[in-house]
């Protein structure tokens, strides 16, 4: 089969399309003929040699697939060859075929294309997990979502509007993306290039109460303003550390306000745990895709041979929503 292979680690020049053996589904797995996948920030970090796949998962890039079941492995029940599915994968999405665990599969709603479906698993499940399952965000509460134009945050805005319609959303974004973020459903958009410390803006917007939840991928640089912006019993969920891993924390303030800091990753969780997350997402969120309440935002669709251009677009932050790569037909 064709797949994107890495010729060492580094920039986009290490991405090469080549031939490898088709994977074989193991116990409780299926083989998916991949129609589309998407580009995610961890793919770029793995390409640079800084984010290896979990033990036993494919070395090929790609954390999600949409496609058709080609083969059902031993022990799999409830799934048949020919069904349209989407799935999280620990690796292997940048290829014509990929293996996926049966308990990570979701059926693609009839209303969705393969390209739209390829956007769902990594970004929307990440947002759902950290905002609603871990962050315990509820309707009527207020949240800060950092990095408004990226896949996880645009997914987060859409999920909040669909599942917590009375919530208030504060989103940080670059100047070029502020209007689109506002149109997507943000109540307040902050230009992070002009307001790196957003504490006072948040206090004014919330009448000094602060916010109930913050979803952050920035890390060290934002720790102090994040904690200063949290309300009593507020939760800071950290899913990335693009600005660094070390910062000082006022423990006394955290104790008095009974605030929580929660670190979270999705890829390295046990298979069974990811299955539970997928099941909850299927129950609560997937119907919103089926009825088109949520429509994935696709910036551009590339082919497998254009993988370097797709990575370059993400590196240069020229996307809003998701970058998709079409593989099968």
N, C-alpha and C positions, 0 to 999 in steps of 0.2 A: 504494500500500500504506500501511497504518498504521505509524507509527513514533513513538518518543519523540524530540522535538526540543528543542533548547535555545534559549530566548529570552534570550540573553545568558549570562553566567556568574554563579554565586552559589549561593544555597541551593536547597532543593527546589522553591521557587516557580518556578524557571526551567524545570522539566521540564513539557513540554506534549505531549500526543498530537496528532499532525497527519497530513497526507497528503504523501507524497513519491513520486517515481518509483521503480518497482521496479528494482533494480540488474540489470545484465547481466553474466553470467560471461565473463571474458576467457580468455586462453590458460592452460590447465592449471587452470582453476577450474570449480566447479559452483555452481549456484544452489540454495540450501537453503530449503525452506519451513519456517520456524522454528516449532517447537511449544513450546519453552521456552528460557529463558536464565537466567542467575543474576546476582545483584548482587555486584560485587567492589569492594574498596577503591579500586582505580585509577579506577573509574567516578565515585566521589565527587570524587576529585582532578581528573579531567577536567572534571566539571561546574563546578568552581570556577575553571576556566581555567588550571590548573597542570600539565596532562599531555596535551598534544596528541597525536593519533594519528600514527603514522609516515607519511611522505609516500606518497600513493597509497591509503591505507586510508580507510574511511568515517569521516566526522565524527560519525556516530551512535554513541552509547554502546553498550557490550556487547562483551565479549571472548571469549565462547564461545556456541555454539548447539547445541541438539539438535533434530533434525527429520527431514525426508524430502527426498531429492534431487528437485528439481523440473525441473532442466535441466542437461545436461552440456555444458560449453564445449569449444572446440577443443583438441585435443591430449590430452584426458583418456582414459585407458584404465583398465579394471578397475573402473569404477563405472557404475551404471545408474540411470535414473530410478526412483523409488519405494523405493530402499534407505533404511533407517533409519540415520542417521549422527549423530555428534557431531564438533565441530571447534573448534579455536582460530580466532579471527578477530581481525584487527588493529583492528576496529571494526565496528559495524553489527548487533550482536546484539539490540538493543532494537527490533526491527522484524519485520514479517510475513515478510520474505524477506531473506536475506543471502548474499553470495558468500563462498566458502571455497576455498582451494587444495586440490587433490586429494590432495597428499601430507600434508595436515594432517587428513584425515578418518580416523575410526575407525568401524567398524560397532558399533551398539548391541547388546549382548548381549540375547538374547530375554528374559532374566530381569529386565531393567531397564525401568522406565517412562521416558517422556520427561523427567519432572521430575527423577528421579534422575540420568539421563544428563546433564542440563544442569549438574550439579555437577562433572563429572569434569575437564574440560579445564584450566581456569585454576588451580584450587586443587591438584588431585592431580598434574597435570603439573609445576606449580611446585615442589611438595614433592618429587616424585620426582627432578626435575632437580637440585635443590640438595642434597638429602640423599644420594642414591645416585650420580648421575652426576658432579657436581662435588665433593661432599663425600666421595665414596668410602667411605660408611658401610657397614660389614660386620657380619654377625651376630656377636654376642658383644661388640660395642663399646658405649660409653655416649655418649649425646647429651643436650644441652639444647635444648629447643624452646621459644621464647618466645611468649607470647600464646596460651595453650592453648585458648581457646574459639573462635578465628577459623577461617575456612575452610581456610587453608593449614596451620595447625597441627593441627587435627583430622584433616585428610588425612594429615599427616605421621605422626601417631601410628598411624593405621590402617595405613599403608603399612609402617611399621617393624614392627608386630606381624605383618603378613602376610609380609613379605620378609626380615625379620631377627628371628625370633621370640625368640631368646635375648638380644637387645640389652636394655640398660637405658635408660630414658627419664626424664629430669628435665624437668618442664614448669612454667613460670611461668604463673599464672592469677590472675584476680580472685577474691575470696572467693565470689561467687555461682556461679562455674563450677568450683570446685576438685573437688567430688565427682564431677561428670560427667566431668571430665578423668581422674580416677583410675579411674572405671568403664570408660573407653575404653581404658585400658591403660598409663597412666603409673605408673612405679614410685615416683616421688617428685614431689609437687606443692608448689610454693613460692608463697605468697601474696605477689605482688610489691608490694602496697600496704603490707605490713608489713616486707618484707625486700628493699629496693631493691638492697642489696649482698649477693648470694647466695654470695659466695666461700667463706665458712667452712662454710656448709651443704653446698655441693658437695664441698669437701675432706673433710668428715666422711663423706658418703655414698660417696665413691670411695676412702676410705682414703688420702687425700692425693695420689692419682694424678692426678686431674682427668679431664676428659672428652675424648673423641676428636673430637667434632663439636659445633658450636653453630650453630643456624639462628636468625638474628636479624633482626627488622624494626624494632627500636627505634633502633639507631644510636648516636649520641654518648653518651647517658646510660649505656649498658651497655658501652661499649668496655673500660673498665678492669676491671670484674668479669668480663667475658667472657674477656679475656686471662689474668686471674689464675686462671680456672677451667679453662683448657685444659691438657691433658696434653702431654707431650713429643710433638712432631710432630702436635699437634692442629690442627684446621681450623675457622676462624670464617667462615661464609658469611653475608654481609650482603645482605638482599633488600629492606630498607626503612630509612628514617631518620626515623621519626615523632618522635623526641626531638631531632633536630638533626643537622647534618652535620660538625661540628668537635669534635675531642677530642684530648687528648694521649695519646701512645703511648710506652711504655717499649720502645724498639727493642732495647736490650741483652737484656732478658728474652726478647723474641721471637726474637732470634738464637740465644741459648743453648739455648732449648727447641725451636728449629727449627719454630716455629709458622707457620701460613699464614693470611692474611686475604684472602678472595676476595669481590669484589663481583659481583652477578649480577642481571640483568633478563631477562625472557622476551619481552616484547612487541616490542622493537625489534630482535630478532635477525633475520638474513636468512631468507628463506623456506626456502631449502634446509636451513639449520641447524635451524630449527624442525621441518622434516620428519624429520630424523634423530632428533630428540628424541622426536617422536610415534611413530616406528617402534620405538624402544627401549622406550617406555612400553607400546606395544601388545604387544610381545613378552613383557615381564617382568611388567607389572602388570595389564593388562586382563583376563587370565584370572581374577584374584582377584575381579573384579567379576562376571564371568560365573557363577562358582560361589557367589557371595554370601558369600565370605570377607570382602570389603569391601562394605559397604552405605553409600552416601552419606548423610550426616546432613542432613536437610532440616528447618530450623527452621519455615519457613512458606512457602506458595505464594501469591503475589499475582497479580493480573491486570495487563495492560498499563496499564489506567486507574488502577491503584493504585501506579504507579511511585514517586510521592512518598512514600507510606507505607513502601514497601520501602527507599528510601534513608534515611528517617528512622529506621527500625529499626536499620540498620547504623550510622548516626551516633551513636545513643544506646547502642550496644553491647548491644542486647537480644537478640542471637542467639547460638546455639551451632551451629556448623557453617555451613550454607549457607542463603542467602535466594534463593528461586527465583521467577521470573516466568513464568507461563504465557501463551503468546501465541496459538498455533494450536490447532485442534481436529480 
